[in-house]
Amino acid sequence: MGVNINKHYRIMPKIVIYTTNICPYCTMAKRLLSKKEAAYTEINVDSAPALREEMIRKSQRRTVPQIFIDDLHIGGFDELYALEQQHKLDALLVAK
């Protein structure tokens, strides 16, 4: 006899932030995400030209940080902070 277990899985959004070592906006973006207790993957492009090219291809921008939540390109820190100020960031960070 089988057991029917009804599990509801909630998947947290995948957050990726492209950074460099000396970047105050990268630090501020990481601080904001940490304050929200949002787990993220940091990709430092300083010593990895291929990763920098990947960032440029995905974002069409050369500056850091570049932030992605799932497949949504947020932009840099200014755009992330604007979402926070408009009370729209939390909705992007919740499990689906």
Buried (B, 14 or more C-beta within 10 A) or exposed (E): EEEEEEEEEEEEBEBBBBBBEEBEBBEBBBEBBEEBEBEBEBBBBEEEEEBBEBBBEBBEEEBBBBBBBEEEBBBBBEBBBEBBEEEEBEEBBEEE
